[in-house]
Amino acid sequence: MLTLFQHPLCPHSRYVRLMLGEYGIEARLVEERFWERREEFLLLNPTGEIPVMVADGQPAVPGATIIAEFLDDTYEGDAGHRLLPAGIGQRVEVRRLASWFNDKFHAEVSGPLVMERVFQRHMTLEQGGGPPDTEAMRAARTNIRYHLAYIGWLVQTRDWLAGDRLSLADLAAAAHISVADYLGDVPWNDDEAAKNWYARVKSRPSFRPLLAETLAGIPPAKNYADLDF
């Protein structure tokens, strides 16, 4: 049995959970308040960051990108549902776009939003908590617009973000957008193509557990779980 140390509104955790869902892999979910820096968790990942996956008898696998490679190496799944394609060029494009969302989108949009609106509510001043930074949130809400435009451009030239099949690129993008969507910070009227792409990913069975979860004290936006938003 796999164990995933994660947080429900951590976009990198959601990325891994979507992968697990697509591959049909069951895992025990442990909510980790990483800001508490528990000694037991730091033994698994000295950086103190989530997500971290633990498989029985194996070293801990830290970080969403490393977990993605681990799952691809270990659970190939059905030949028609590989999330990292076989071709070298295709793999480069999938990795490039997954990095775009896991790194760039996270730095500019999902990271600031979830930190200011969710995590800091539970953190002490010593842990980095305090009132939300309104400038950081304003910048994130501005930045998301050009990311949506990029998604819209990609899916007007391809069936999915990185090509003709669903891949890790789609799951990374959807995971990060889903956090902003939960908080009601996605301007869906800006780009119809991006909205239609997200609706396709959101309708997949792997997404259902994310849509069913709510965080105490922070209810989701009105249309978060609506497949016909």
C-alpha positions as CSV (number, residue, x, y, z in Angstrom):
1,M,0.0,0.0,0.0
2,L,1.3,3.5,-0.9
3,T,1.0,6.3,1.6
4,L,0.9,9.9,0.3
5,F,1.7,12.8,2.7
6,Q,-0.2,15.7,1.3
7,H,-2.6,18.6,1.8
8,P,-6.1,18.8,0.1
9,L,-5.4,22.2,-1.3
10,C,-1.7,21.8,-2.2
11,P,-1.6,21.8,-6.0
12,H,1.4,19.5,-6.2
13,S,-0.4,17.0,-4.0
14,R,-3.4,17.2,-6.2
15,Y,-1.2,16.5,-9.2
16,V,0.0,13.3,-7.7
17,R,-3.5,12.3,-6.6
18,L,-4.7,12.8,-10.2
19,M,-1.9,10.5,-11.4
20,L,-2.9,7.9,-8.9
21,G,-6.5,8.1,-10.1
22,E,-5.6,7.8,-13.8
23,Y,-3.5,4.7,-13.1
24,G,-6.1,3.2,-10.8
25,I,-3.7,3.1,-7.8
26,E,-5.0,3.2,-4.3
27,A,-3.1,5.1,-1.7
28,R,-3.6,6.1,1.9
29,L,-3.8,9.8,2.2
30,V,-2.2,11.6,5.2
31,E,-2.9,15.3,5.6
32,E,0.4,16.9,6.5
33,R,0.6,20.4,7.9
34,F,4.1,20.9,6.6
35,W,4.5,24.2,8.3
36,E,4.6,22.4,11.7
37,R,7.8,20.6,10.6
38,R,7.1,17.4,12.4
39,E,10.2,15.5,13.2
40,E,8.7,12.2,11.8
41,F,7.9,14.0,8.5
42,L,11.3,15.6,8.3
43,L,12.9,12.2,8.5
44,L,11.0,11.4,5.3
45,N,11.8,14.6,3.5
46,P,14.4,17.0,5.1
47,T,13.1,19.9,3.0
48,G,9.8,19.7,4.9
49,E,7.8,20.0,1.6
50,I,4.9,18.0,0.4
51,P,3.9,15.8,-1.3
52,V,5.9,12.7,-0.2
53,M,5.1,9.2,-1.2
54,V,6.0,6.1,0.8
55,A,5.9,2.6,-0.5
56,D,6.3,-0.4,1.8
57,G,10.0,-1.4,2.0
58,Q,11.1,1.5,-0.3
59,P,12.8,4.9,0.5
60,A,10.5,7.8,0.7
61,V,9.8,9.5,-2.7
62,P,9.8,13.3,-2.2
63,G,8.3,15.9,-4.5
64,A,5.7,15.8,-7.2
65,T,8.1,15.6,-10.2
66,I,10.1,12.7,-8.6
67,I,6.8,10.9,-7.7
68,A,5.6,11.3,-11.3
69,E,8.8,9.6,-12.5
70,F,8.5,6.9,-9.8
71,L,4.9,6.1,-10.8
72,D,5.7,6.0,-14.5
73,D,8.6,3.6,-13.8
74,T,6.6,1.4,-11.5
75,Y,3.0,1.4,-12.7
76,E,2.9,1.5,-16.5
77,G,-0.8,1.1,-16.6
78,D,-2.7,0.3,-19.8
79,A,-0.8,1.0,-23.0
80,G,-3.5,3.4,-24.0
81,H,-3.3,5.4,-20.8
82,R,0.4,6.2,-20.4
83,L,0.8,9.6,-18.9
84,L,4.4,10.0,-20.0
85,P,4.6,9.0,-23.7
86,A,7.3,6.7,-25.1
87,G,8.7,9.0,-27.8
88,I,11.7,11.2,-26.8
89,G,10.3,14.4,-28.4
90,Q,6.9,13.8,-26.9
91,R,8.3,13.2,-23.4
92,V,10.3,16.4,-23.6
93,E,7.1,18.4,-24.4
94,V,5.1,16.7,-21.7
95,R,7.9,17.4,-19.2
96,R,8.3,21.0,-20.4
97,L,4.6,21.8,-19.9
98,A,4.4,19.9,-16.6
99,S,7.3,22.1,-15.4
100,W,5.5,25.2,-16.7
101,F,2.6,24.5,-14.3
102,N,4.5,22.9,-11.4
103,D,7.1,25.6,-11.3
104,K,6.0,28.8,-13.2
105,F,2.3,28.7,-12.6
106,H,2.9,27.7,-9.0
107,A,5.3,30.6,-8.4
108,E,3.0,33.1,-10.1
109,V,-0.5,31.9,-9.3
110,S,-1.4,28.8,-7.3
111,G,1.4,29.1,-4.7
112,P,0.7,32.7,-3.6
113,L,-3.1,32.1,-3.6
114,V,-3.1,29.0,-1.5
115,M,-0.4,30.4,0.8
116,E,-2.1,33.7,1.5
117,R,-5.7,32.4,1.6
118,V,-5.3,28.9,3.1
119,F,-2.0,27.9,4.7
120,Q,-1.3,31.2,6.5
121,R,-4.6,31.0,8.4
122,H,-3.1,28.1,10.3
123,M,0.5,29.2,10.7
124,T,1.9,31.1,13.7
125,L,3.9,34.3,13.1
126,E,7.1,32.3,13.6
127,Q,6.0,29.8,10.9
128,G,5.3,32.6,8.5
129,G,1.7,33.2,9.2
130,G,-0.1,36.6,9.4
131,P,-2.6,38.7,7.4
132,P,-2.9,37.9,3.7
133,D,-0.7,39.9,1.4
134,T,-3.2,41.6,-0.8
135,E,-0.6,42.6,-3.4
136,A,0.5,39.0,-3.8
137,M,-3.1,37.9,-4.4
138,R,-3.7,40.7,-6.8
139,A,-0.6,39.8,-8.8
140,A,-1.7,36.1,-8.9
141,R,-5.2,37.0,-10.2
142,T,-3.5,39.1,-12.9
143,N,-1.0,36.4,-13.8
144,I,-3.6,33.7,-14.2
145,R,-5.0,35.4,-17.3
146,Y,-2.0,34.9,-19.5
147,H,-1.7,31.3,-18.3
148,L,-5.3,30.7,-19.4
149,A,-4.6,32.3,-22.7
150,Y,-1.6,30.0,-23.2
151,I,-3.7,26.9,-22.4
152,G,-6.3,28.2,-24.8
153,W,-3.7,28.6,-27.5
154,L,-2.3,25.1,-26.9
155,V,-5.7,23.3,-27.1
156,Q,-6.7,25.1,-30.3
157,T,-3.7,23.4,-32.0
158,R,-3.8,20.0,-30.2
159,D,-6.3,17.6,-28.7
160,W,-4.6,17.9,-25.3
161,L,-2.0,20.2,-23.9
162,A,1.0,18.3,-25.1
163,G,-0.4,16.3,-28.0
164,D,-3.1,13.9,-29.0
165,R,-3.4,12.1,-25.6
166,L,-4.0,13.1,-22.0
167,S,-0.6,13.4,-20.3
168,L,1.1,14.6,-17.1
169,A,1.0,18.1,-18.7
170,D,-2.8,18.1,-18.5
171,L,-2.8,16.8,-14.9
172,A,-0.3,19.3,-13.7
173,A,-2.2,22.2,-15.3
174,A,-5.6,21.0,-14.0
175,A,-4.2,20.4,-10.5
176,H,-2.9,23.9,-10.1
177,I,-5.9,25.5,-11.8
178,S,-8.3,23.5,-9.5
179,V,-6.8,25.2,-6.4
180,A,-7.5,28.6,-7.9
181,D,-10.9,27.4,-9.0
182,Y,-11.7,26.2,-5.5
183,L,-11.0,29.7,-4.2
184,G,-13.0,31.3,-7.0
185,D,-10.1,33.0,-8.6
186,V,-10.3,31.7,-12.2
187,P,-11.7,34.2,-14.8
188,W,-13.3,31.5,-16.9
189,N,-15.0,34.1,-19.2
190,D,-11.6,35.1,-20.5
191,D,-10.9,32.0,-22.7
192,E,-13.5,29.6,-23.9
193,A,-11.0,27.1,-25.2
194,A,-9.2,26.9,-21.9
195,K,-12.5,26.5,-20.1
196,N,-13.6,23.7,-22.4
197,W,-10.3,21.9,-21.9
198,Y,-10.6,22.1,-18.1
199,A,-14.2,20.8,-18.3
200,R,-12.9,17.7,-20.1
201,V,-10.3,17.0,-17.4
202,K,-12.6,17.9,-14.6
203,S,-15.1,15.3,-15.9
204,R,-12.7,12.4,-15.6
205,P,-13.2,9.9,-12.8
206,S,-9.8,10.7,-11.4
207,F,-11.0,14.2,-10.6
208,R,-14.1,13.1,-8.5
209,P,-12.3,12.8,-5.2
210,L,-10.9,16.3,-5.5
211,L,-14.3,17.8,-6.3
212,A,-15.9,16.0,-3.3
213,E,-13.5,17.4,-0.8
214,T,-14.1,20.6,1.1
215,L,-11.8,22.4,3.6
216,A,-13.2,23.3,7.0
217,G,-13.8,27.1,7.2
218,I,-13.0,27.6,3.5
219,P,-15.9,26.4,1.3
220,P,-15.4,26.0,-2.4
221,A,-16.5,28.5,-4.9
222,K,-20.1,28.1,-6.2
223,N,-19.4,26.3,-9.4
224,Y,-16.2,24.4,-8.3
225,A,-17.9,20.9,-8.4
226,D,-20.2,21.7,-11.3
227,L,-19.2,19.8,-14.5
228,D,-21.2,22.2,-16.6
229,F,-19.7,25.4,-15.2
